[in-house]
Amino acid sequence: MNTNVLQELSILSLFDQSSFQEGLKVHEHGATEENVAAAKRLFEKGLVTQADGGYLTTLGKDAVEQLQDLLLILK
């Protein structure tokens, strides 16, 4: 697994699974270059609604649910 995928997973893990009504903004001024790039890739893959984060799409919600399940298994 490459570092880009790990960074994207890290961004996805920041979303609150209990309330998908909350979005996430990855600001260029406060975030690392890697986080900004990861958010843009997630947007390009159709997982979030904006290039700087926004809200999860339906596909993004599915991905976050699966990620949270995986994190629970690994603990």
C-alpha positions as CSV (number, residue, x, y, z in Angstrom):
1,M,0.0,0.0,0.0
2,N,1.5,3.3,-0.9
3,T,1.6,6.5,1.1
4,N,-1.1,8.2,-1.0
5,V,-3.6,5.5,0.0
6,L,-2.6,5.7,3.6
7,Q,-3.1,9.5,3.6
8,E,-6.5,9.1,2.0
9,L,-7.5,6.5,4.7
10,S,-6.3,9.0,7.3
11,I,-8.6,11.7,5.9
12,L,-11.5,9.3,5.7
13,S,-11.0,8.3,9.3
14,L,-11.6,11.9,10.4
15,F,-15.2,11.8,9.3
16,D,-17.7,11.1,12.1
17,Q,-19.5,7.9,11.3
18,S,-22.2,8.6,13.9
19,S,-23.3,11.7,12.0
20,F,-22.7,11.9,8.3
21,Q,-24.3,15.4,8.5
22,E,-20.9,16.8,9.5
23,G,-18.5,17.8,6.7
24,L,-14.7,18.2,6.7
25,K,-12.6,21.1,5.3
26,V,-9.0,20.6,4.5
27,H,-7.7,24.1,4.3
28,E,-4.6,24.8,2.2
29,H,-3.4,27.3,4.9
30,G,-3.8,25.0,7.9
31,A,-3.3,21.5,6.4
32,T,-0.2,19.7,5.1
33,E,0.4,19.5,1.4
34,E,-0.2,15.7,1.7
35,N,-3.6,16.2,3.3
36,V,-4.7,18.7,0.7
37,A,-3.6,16.4,-2.1
38,A,-5.4,13.4,-0.4
39,A,-8.6,15.3,-0.1
40,K,-8.4,16.2,-3.8
41,R,-7.9,12.6,-4.7
42,L,-10.9,11.5,-2.6
43,F,-13.0,14.1,-4.5
44,E,-11.7,12.8,-7.8
45,K,-12.6,9.2,-6.7
46,G,-16.1,10.3,-5.8
47,L,-15.8,9.8,-2.1
48,V,-16.3,13.4,-1.0
49,T,-18.3,16.3,-2.4
50,Q,-15.6,18.9,-2.6
51,A,-11.9,19.0,-3.6
52,D,-11.2,20.3,-0.1
53,G,-13.3,17.8,1.7
54,G,-17.0,18.7,2.1
55,Y,-19.4,15.9,2.8
56,L,-19.1,12.2,2.2
57,T,-20.9,10.9,-0.9
58,T,-22.8,7.6,-0.7
59,L,-19.7,5.8,-1.8
60,G,-17.7,7.7,0.8
61,K,-20.1,6.7,3.6
62,D,-19.7,3.1,2.6
63,A,-15.9,3.5,2.6
64,V,-15.9,5.1,6.0
65,E,-18.1,2.4,7.5
66,Q,-15.8,-0.3,6.2
67,L,-12.8,1.6,7.4
68,Q,-14.2,1.9,10.9
69,D,-15.0,-1.8,10.9
70,L,-11.5,-2.6,9.9
71,L,-10.0,-0.3,12.6
72,L,-12.2,-2.1,15.2
73,I,-11.0,-5.5,14.0
74,L,-7.4,-4.4,14.2
75,K,-7.6,-3.0,17.7
